[in-house]
Amino acid sequence: MFAAPAIIGVFWGAPLVAREVDAHTYKVAWNQSITRTRWLTVKLAVVGLAAMATVGLLSLIVSCTHPRSTRLSR
């Protein structure tokens, strides 16, 4: 369960970087004034924030629509 976000991130983030490498646009990005590490960090951070916002919104929707009477009590 703890590895799920990392696994999802790998499968979501890898195509973004692969698309840049396949289109050879990474050469343009990496030759600009920003470093390769910063380029990759920003690229993955944008996707990460979008993923967190999506999961947060879905979690809020599920928690608001789930009837409270079916929760397990101790």
Buried (B, 14 or more C-beta within 10 A) or exposed (E): EEEEEEEEBEEBBEEBBEEBEEEEEBEEBEEEEEEEEEBBEEBBEEBBEEBEEEEEEEEEEEEEEEEEEEEEEE
